[in-house]
Amino acid sequence: MASFLAGPAPPRVREDALTASYAVRRDAGHGAVLVRRSPSPEVQLAASTRRRGVDWNVISQALLADALDAEPQRRLVSDYARFLVIARNGERVVGGAQLQAWLDTWRPSILGVFAGR
């Protein structure tokens, strides 16, 4: 019963993405860029620039879509976006193994699953 209430297990980080690293860079204004640094040369995956600030869900969606073995749920995207927020002129680097460690602790609520979130 407890596993039912915890909801379904989240997707896993792909084997090749476990060794990858992702960098989120924020400029002095309202923009942010997500790049995959490894294992190949740096590749830009997403950018967000809005008058009212960065859309962190866009950045989170791009990172999770690149690293996971399945399409990320909206709830997973919005929950992970909270961990990507950085100050202006800042940078955060996330490794694939670090992302998997976070996913191991994340479970959607069963109510959110039934509500389609």
Buried (B, 14 or more C-beta within 10 A) or exposed (E): EEEEEEBEEBBBBBEEBBEBBBBBBBEEEBBBBBBBBBEEEEEEBBBBEEEEEBBBBBBBBBBBBBBBEEEBBEBBBBBBBEBBBBEEEEEBEBBBEBBBEBBEEEBBEEEBBEEEE
